């Protein structure tokens, strides 16, 4: 497959072999993949994100699974977001957290937190086998405007409790991957980090935060519709989901 772009070479896509789905146990996943490269890479990334693709390293992908459309791209309109009562409590509970946007450069401190998070939340997945070089590649290999957000307790020199890898787009911020300290579940740091991204997008006057794929039947992915209002990508375009 390919798409033609004005004043740019053809973009070629390939499909990956079918592998067991990491989210739905009875399904297999196939992805449509293309490389992010060329002088128009930022514009290409913007348009493919708007079309439901997600970035990983120098590539973007989109599920193209036989007989399954469970993965639904979702985004939050930043300036319309209204936190729920529980989300407001979570925001107040984390008022002492200091967030800083830093270059996308891997550190041993981040990797230690990442490893604990993956062991606690995704111990049976492929990420459980990642070493520091794998983490550094995930963090640093990007042809677009990519940064990390570090969340620290108590101030800029405090303990690292969360990290989010983000891409800046013309239409918003894309949350590529997030991880946090799971030893304090009542703080709901993951929820706080998403709300911080929404607030940051609004501060930058960017319209959306792209949260990736919502999968209603997956406990790991169903949480995304709790940020409202939220839009989903339908065959006819983006529509209000909730």
C-alpha positions in Angstrom: 0.0 0.0 0.0 1.1 3.6 -0.4 -0.2 7.1 -0.2 0.8 10.0 -2.3 1.9 13.3 -0.8 2.4 16.6 -2.4 6.0 17.3 -3.2 7.1 14.1 -1.4 8.1 10.6 -2.4 5.6 7.7 -2.2 5.1 6.3 1.3 5.2 2.5 1.4 3.5 0.5 4.1 4.0 -3.1 5.0 2.0 -5.5 7.2 3.6 -7.5 10.0 3.1 -11.2 10.5 0.2 -12.2 12.8 1.3 -12.5 16.4 -0.7 -13.3 19.6 -2.5 -10.1 20.8 -1.0 -8.8 24.1 -4.4 -7.4 25.2 -7.1 -9.9 24.1 -6.1 -13.5 24.8 -8.1 -15.1 22.0 -7.0 -12.8 19.2 -4.0 -12.3 17.0 -2.6 -8.9 15.9 -1.4 -7.7 12.6 0.0 -4.1 12.1 0.3 -1.8 9.2 3.7 -0.1 9.4 5.6 2.6 7.7 8.9 4.4 8.4 9.0 8.0 9.5 11.6 9.7 7.3 12.2 12.5 4.9 12.0 16.3 4.9 8.3 16.2 5.6 8.6 13.8 8.6 6.9 16.2 11.0 3.9 16.8 8.8 3.7 13.1 8.0 3.7 12.2 11.7 0.9 14.7 12.3 -1.3 13.4 9.6 -0.7 9.7 10.4 -1.4 10.3 14.1 -4.6 12.0 13.1 -5.4 8.9 11.0 -5.0 6.6 14.0 -1.3 5.6 13.8 1.1 5.4 16.8 4.8 5.9 16.8 7.5 3.4 18.0 11.1 4.4 17.3 11.4 5.5 13.7 8.1 3.8 12.6 4.4 4.3 13.0 1.9 1.5 13.1 -1.8 0.9 13.1 -3.7 -2.4 13.9 -4.9 -4.2 10.8 -6.2 -7.4 12.4 -8.3 -9.9 10.6 -11.9 -9.9 11.9 -11.1 -7.5 14.9 -11.6 -3.8 15.3 -11.2 -3.6 19.1 -8.4 -1.1 19.1 -10.0 2.4 18.8 -7.8 5.5 18.6 -8.9 8.1 21.2 -8.0 11.7 22.1 -9.0 14.2 24.7 -9.9 17.8 23.7 -7.6 19.5 26.1 -9.5 22.8 26.7 -12.8 20.9 27.2 -11.6 18.4 29.8 -13.6 18.3 33.0 -12.1 16.1 35.7 -14.4 13.8 37.7 -14.7 14.1 41.4 -12.2 11.3 41.9 -9.8 12.8 39.4 -9.9 16.1 41.3 -9.0 14.3 44.5 -6.1 12.6 42.7 -4.9 16.0 41.4 -4.9 17.4 44.9 -3.2 14.4 46.4 -0.3 14.9 44.0 0.1 18.7 44.4 3.7 18.2 45.7 4.7 16.4 42.5 7.1 18.4 40.3 6.9 17.8 36.5 9.6 18.8 34.1 9.9 18.4 30.4 13.4 17.1 29.6 15.3 15.9 26.5 14.5 12.4 25.4 17.7 10.9 26.9 17.6 7.6 28.9 19.0 7.5 32.4 19.6 4.7 34.8 17.2 6.3 37.3 14.4 6.1 34.7 15.3 2.6 33.7 15.1 1.4 37.3 11.6 2.8 37.7 10.6 1.4 34.2 11.8 -2.1 35.2 9.9 -2.0 38.5 6.8 -0.8 36.6 6.9 -3.4 33.9 7.5 -6.2 36.5 4.5 -5.1 38.4 2.1 -4.4 35.5 3.4 -6.3 32.5 5.6 -9.1 33.8 4.3 -11.6 31.3 4.8 -9.3 28.3 7.7 -8.7 25.8 8.8 -5.5 27.7 9.8 -7.7 30.7 12.9 -8.7 28.8 14.1 -5.2 27.9 17.5 -4.2 29.1 18.9 -0.6 29.3 19.9 -0.5 25.7 16.4 -1.5 24.7 15.0 1.2 26.9 17.4 3.8 25.5 16.4 2.9 22.0 12.7 3.3 22.9 13.4 6.6 24.4 15.9 8.2 22.1 15.2 6.8 18.6 12.8 9.3 17.2 12.8 11.4 14.0 10.2 13.8 15.4 9.8 16.3 18.3 10.1 13.9 21.3 10.7 14.7 25.0 10.3 13.0 28.4 8.3 14.4 31.2 9.8 13.5 34.6 7.6 13.6 37.7 9.4 13.9 41.0 8.2 14.0 44.6 8.6 17.3 46.4 10.6 19.3 43.8 13.1 19.1 41.0 15.6 17.2 43.1 13.0 14.8 44.5 12.6 11.1 44.0 11.5 10.1 40.4 7.9 8.7 40.7 6.9 8.8 37.0 8.0 9.3 33.5 6.1 9.9 30.2 7.5 9.8 26.7 5.7 12.3 24.6 5.6 13.5 21.0 4.7 17.1 20.2 2.4 17.4 17.2 0.8 20.3 15.4 -2.5 19.3 16.9 -1.5 18.2 20.3 0.6 16.0 22.5 0.8 12.2 22.0 1.5 10.0 25.0 3.8 7.4 23.6 4.6 5.5 26.8 4.2 6.2 30.5 5.4 4.4 33.7 5.3 5.2 37.3 5.8 4.0 40.9 3.2 1.3 41.5 3.9 1.0 45.2 1.6 3.8 46.1 -1.7 2.8 44.4 -3.8 5.3 46.3 -2.0 8.2 44.7 -3.0 7.0 41.2 0.1 8.5 39.6 -0.9 7.2 36.2 -4.1 9.2 36.3 -2.3 12.3 37.6 0.2 12.1 34.7 -2.5 12.0 32.1 -4.2 15.0 33.6 -0.9 16.8 33.7 -0.5 16.2 30.0 -4.0 17.5 29.3 -3.3 20.6 31.3 0.1 21.0 29.5 -1.6 20.7 26.1 -4.1 23.4 27.1 -1.3 25.6 28.4 0.5 25.3 25.0 -2.9 26.0 23.2 -2.8 22.6 21.6 -6.2 21.1 21.0 -5.7 17.4 21.8 -3.9 14.8 23.9 -3.7 11.5 22.0 -3.9 8.5 24.3 -3.4 5.7 21.9 -5.9 2.8 21.6 -8.9 2.2 23.8 -9.9 -1.4 24.0 -13.1 -1.8 25.9 -12.5 -5.5 26.8 -9.0 -5.0 28.0 -8.5 -4.0 31.7 -5.1 -2.5 30.7 -6.6 -0.2 28.0 -10.2 0.4 29.1 -9.3 3.2 31.5 -8.8 5.7 28.7 -12.5 6.6 28.4 -12.5 8.0 32.0 -11.0 11.3 30.7 -13.9 13.2 29.4 -14.9 14.5 27.0 -13.1 12.0 24.7 -13.2 11.5 21.0 -12.7 8.2 19.0 -11.7 7.7 15.5 -14.6 6.2 13.5 -14.6 5.3 9.8 -16.0 8.7 9.0 -13.6 10.6 11.2 -13.2 11.7 14.8 -16.4 11.6 16.8 -17.4 12.3 20.4 -17.3 9.0 22.4 -18.2 10.2 25.9 
